[in-house]
Amino acid sequence: MAHAVKKLFPEAKVAIGPAIQDGFYYDFDIGRTFTPEDIASIEKEMEKLIRKNSPFVRKEASKAEAAALFTEKGETYKVELLKDIPGEVVTLYEEDGFVDLCRGPHLPSTGRIAAFRLLSVAGAYWRGDEKNKMLQRIYGTAFNNPKDLKDYLNFLEEVKKRDHRKLGKELDLFSISEEIGPGLILWHPNGALIRKTIEDFWRDEHLKAGYKLLFSPHIARLDLWRTSGHVDFYSENMYSPMEVEGYPYEIKPMNCPFHIHIYKSALRSYRELPIRYAELGTVYRYERSGVLHGLLRVRGFTQDDAHIFCREDQMEGEIRRVLDFIIFVLRTFGFEQFDTYLSTRPEKYVGSDEHWEKSTAALEGALRAKGLAYSVDEGGGAFYGPKIDIKVKDSLGRAWQCSTIQVDFNLPERFDVTYRGADGKEHRPIMVHRALMGSLERFFGVLIEHYAGAFPLWLSPVQVSVLTISERHAAYAESLEAALVARGVRVELDIDSEKIGNKIRKSTIRKVPYSVIIGDKEAAENIVMLRRRNGENLGPFGVEELISFLLEKINSREVQT
């Protein structure tokens, strides 16, 4: 691809071009935006290079030789990259006169490329730094045969249809206003109803599981974040401090220090432990504009947050409880497949080796006790302790990071958190951070794409559309609406003079799970005709029979769409 670009646009400079999970990209400095016509021309030029079946020839060169070569060609980005490559020898690959800096390996020749497609163009800062120049990034993919490429392109079309940003607008769920600020979510009535449903479920289940619910402020004095270490280790993701009555304050990036102070508000005994605190706490983090992405990457979000203070002998048992809770919650929302990772001690860490070994053993023991298959991410733990990460797989098989369990030695030490033991002495509790869903915003975005906006009945903002065939059926429709609303069913009434076919179509477009259709027969016999959003007619129902049918499905949180 880089060769084709250089043939068509000799003035372009090539930057970085790696392979990625589902294909590849290459960054170019061309001084303008690539057009769709440019991409089509590049693909045609690539096809010519493939037909020539030119060999890829690997060469070794000293860094000085490579720098001289790329300086002569005007490839300044390659010269800069050479400075960061360790050692004095680098590898170059040549194909039909085009030379590139690359680690390799490559195919034997261009003719081996069986099926490819250039997918999109995006702006990308050189080396991901917004202070650097904006380059043009071309994304592409390649497969062993045309069928696999076609299957992948069909998959991308389905991904596009399910894009939560597109569906969020179509279903009137949320929006983002540039006037308010990028990465800040406005929840519309439909989205807010779904959020309320999720929050009600979350709070109810936490109370059942022995958690105590908390609320904490959105700002705190800067000294709090100095004690927690955020000022030293996390300041690039925090907003600038503000001054209040002569004291610097900081908007919160985390909930943890607040929960610690609630714990410390009283003397704690070993008999009280474990103490489980939970909060749907809204936090704010500075994310670069280039990585913001709808609900999936934002600057203000509500964390499904909890912290457990326990004794060392309680740690594995608490982790098992959290694993059960995670699986229960994820399955309730319709996720059945998970990838689980155990992340171990990194090179830089706090705490004793003994603490790390005991904590890692507790996490691993809990995973084994629950029969959960897992992979070990060597060195992938946080600096303050090991962790378990669980990724859910959606209906398209894509993995999303949601749930985490993290053991922390750092904050209890920094905040001098203690409890009085059976021996009458002060001891340091173990602190476990855990999230079941992650953030509500991100989890909601995943839900939208998982269900393609067709939420299960219990989550749908409108659960039933009441549709009349004629205006003379309005009184009966209104009485039915009142009966459903009185029993907690979310209803949308459509008694306009429109044709019933148009009303059904509108309800289907809005992905309402059920439609109730009322005509002369229904009004006369005090019944309704019930229809699923997939077009299936379920036949006549009496009013009480309908209410019982709906409530059973709502209360069971059935995920069938």
TORZAGU-562444 format. One record per residue (C-alpha): residue in one letter; x, y, z. Coordinates in steps of 0.2 Angstrom, whole numbers, plus 5000, padded with zeros to 4 digits. Each point is the difference from the previous one (the first is absolute). Layout:
AXYZ
...
//
This chain:
M500050005000
A501450125004
H500849964984
A498450044991
V499850165009
K501750064995
K499849964982
L498450104999
F500550145012
P501950015000
E500050155011
A499249905014
K501149955015
V499849835008
A499949985019
I499549855010
G499149854993
P499749855011
A498949855000
I498550015012
Q498849875006
D498850004985
G501250074986
F501250144999
Y500250194998
Y501350124994
D500250195004
F500550124986
D500450185000
I499350074984
G499450175005
R498149974997
T498749875003
F499949844989
T498350004990
P499049844996
E500650024982
D501850005007
I499749835009
A499249924985
S501650054990
I501149935013
E499149845000
K500249984981
E501950045002
M500149875013
E499249874989
K501350044986
L501449975013
I499249845005
R499949944982
K501950044997
N500349875014
S501650095005
P501049925014
F500250085017
V501950015003
R500750015018
K501650105003
E501050055015
A500850175001
S500850115014
K498950135007
A501250134992
E499849924983
A498150005002
A499950185006
A501050054985
L498949914989
F498450075007
T500750175001
E500450004982
K498249944996
G499350145011
E499249885012
T500250105016
Y498849895010
K501149854997
V501650095005
E499150055016
L499449825003
L501849934998
K500650105015
D498849895012
I500549834993
P501249915011
G501749934994
E501050064985
V499249894986
V498350014993
T499049914987
L499450074983
Y498849924988
E500050034981
E498749974988
D500150054981
G501150155005
F499050065015
V501049995016
D499250005018
L500749995018
C499149855007
R500449865013
G499149874989
P499749864996
H499150024983
L499249894988
P501249934986
S499250114987
T498650124996
G499149874990
R499649905016
I498850135005
A498349924997
A498750125006
F500150185007
R498950155002
L500450185006
L498750055013
S500150175006
V501050165002
A500250105016
G501150145007
A501449945012
Y501350105009
W501849954997
R500449885015
G498350035007
D500550175007
E498750144997
K501550135000
N500749914985
K499450024982
M498449924994
L500349864988
Q498849904988
R499849825006
I499349874988
Y499349845007
G499949844991
T499849815002
A500649844991
F499549825000
N500549834993
N498649994988
P498650114993
K498649915010
D500850045017
L500250184994
K498150004995
D499549935017
Y501150135009
L499250144989
N498349945004
F500550005019
L500550184998
E498350044992
E499249935015
V501150095012
K499550164991
K498249975002
R500249975018
D501150155004
H499350075016
R500350184994
K498849974985
L498749915010
G500250125015
K499450144988
E498649894991
L499349945017
D500250175009
L501149935013
F501450125003
S501050144991
I501650095002
S500050194997
E501650094995
E499450165009
I499949905016
G501749914997
P500649844991
G499949845010
L498650065011
I498449904998
L498250075000
W498849865005
H498350034991
P498449935007
N500149834992
G501849985005
A499750065017
L498649885003
I501149864995
R501450075011
K498750015015
T499549824997
I501949945000
E500350115016
D498549935009
F500549824996
W501850045005
R499550085017
D498849875005
E501249864996
H501450085010
L498950025015
K499549814999
A501949964998
G500450095017
Y500750164993
K499750175007
L499650144988
L501050165000
F499950174992
S501650114999
P500450184993
H500650044983
I501550115006
A501249995014
R501550105007
L501649974989
D500849935016
L498949844999
W500749964983
R501750035006
T499849875014
S499249884988
G501450024988
H499050064985
V500950174999
D501649914998
F499549854989
Y498350054992
S500150194997
E500049994981
N498249935001
M499450135012
Y499350174997
S500950165006
P499650045019
M498850145005
E500250115015
V498650015013
E500350125015
G501949994997
Y500149814999
P500349914984
Y498749874996
E500049874987
I498549924991
K500049815004
P500849874988
M499649865012
N498849955014
C501349905011
P500650145012
F498250055005
H499649825004
I501649995011
H499550155009
I498349935004
Y500849845006
K501250115011
S498650105007
A499849885015
L501249875008
R499849834992
S500149835008
Y500549834992
R498249955004
E499350134988
L501049944985
P499749984986
I499250174997
R499450024982
Y499750174993
A499150034983
E499750164991
L499450054983
G501350145000
T500250134986
V501850044996
Y500950114988
R501649964990
Y500950094987
E500049904984
R500850074984
S498850054987
G500749874988
V499549855010
L498250065005
H498749884993
G498250025003
L499549925017
L501549884999
R501450135004
V499450165009
R500650135012
G498649995013
F499349835005
T499249915014
Q501049855007
D499149845006
D501250015015
A500349915016
H501349975013
I500249865012
F501050015016
C500449835007
R501249905010
E501349904991
D499149835005
Q498450074992
M500850064983
E499849844989
G498249985007
E499650184995
I500749984983
R499049844997
R498450105005
V500550144988
L500349884986
D498249925003
F499350185000
I500950054984
I499349844990
F498350025007
V499950194995
L500849974982
R498849854997
T498550105006
F500450134986
G500249864987
F501849964999
E500549825001
Q501849994993
F501550075010
D501950024998
T500850005017
Y501850065004
L501149995016
S501250144999
T501649985011
R501350115007
P500850134989
E501850055000
K499650165010
Y498949965015
V499750055018
G499849885015
S500949855006
D500349844989
E499149915013
H498450114998
W500149974981
E500249825002
K498549985012
S498950124990
T500449914983
A499749835008
A498350065007
L499550074983
E500549844991
G499349895013
A498350094998
L500049974981
R500449825002
A498749975014
K498750084988
G500649894985
L500450164989
A501249974986
Y501350145000
S501650064992
V501450075010
D500650184995
E501850005006
G500450175007
G498450074996
G499450045018
A499950185006
F501450075010
Y499049985016
G499549824998
P499449854989
K498350004992
I498749904990
D499350074984
I498549934992
K499550054982
V498249964994
K499749944982
D498650084991
S498849934987
L501350034987
G501449915010
R500950165004
A500850015017
W499750155011
Q500950045017
C498750025013
S500349925017
T501650005011
I500649955017
Q501550085007
V501049975016
D500850165007
F501450025012
N500450184996
L498550105006
P499749925017
E501950045003
R499950184994
F498450045010
D500549905015
V498549894999
T499849885015
Y498949895011
R500249935017
G500449825000
A499549865013
D501750035007
G499550185004
K501350074988
E499850104984
H500149914984
R499950054982
P498549944990
I500149934982
M499150124988
V499149924985
H499450124986
R498749924989
A498950054986
L498649894992
M499550104985
G501450134999
S499350174996
L498150024997
E500450104984
R501149874992
F498949855006
F498550084992
G500950034984
V500549815000
L498249965004
I499450104985
E501149914988
H499849835008
Y498150014997
A500150124985
G498850115009
A498749875002
F500149995019
P499149865010
L498350045007
W500650055018
L501350124993
S499050084986
P499550195003
V498349964992
Q499449825003
V498450014992
S499250104986
V498150025001
L499450024982
T498250044994
I499349964983
S498750145001
E499850165011
R498449925007
H501149885009
A500950145010
A499049985016
Y500449825002
A501850024995
E500250145014
S499249895013
L501249864995
E501550125001
A499450055018
A499949825005
L501749964994
V500850155007
A499249975017
R500949835000
G501750074996
V500049964981
R500850144989
V498850044986
E499950114985
L498250044993
D499750044982
I498250054997
D500350114985
S499049984984
E501449924991
K499849834991
I500449855012
G501449954988
N500950165002
K499849995019
I500749825001
R501550054989
K500450155011
S499949895016
T501149874991
I501350134995
R500150065018
K500349825005
V498549995012
P499949825006
Y498149984999
S498650094991
V498249985006
I498850034986
I498250055003
G498550004988
D498249985001
K500049825005
E501350035014
A499150155007
A498349915000
E500749845008
N501250095012
I501549914993
V501650054990
M501049924986
L501949995005
R501450014987
R501949985003
R501250124991
N500649864989
G498249994992
E499449845010
N498250025005
L499649925017
G498150004999
P498750085011
F500350045018
G498850065014
V500650165009
E500549915016
E500849854990
L501050134990
I500650085016
S500549845008
F500949944984
L501050164999
L500450015018
E500649825001
K501350044986
I500550175007
N500349935018
S500949854993
R501250124990
E499849894985
V501350044988
Q499249934984
T499750134987
//
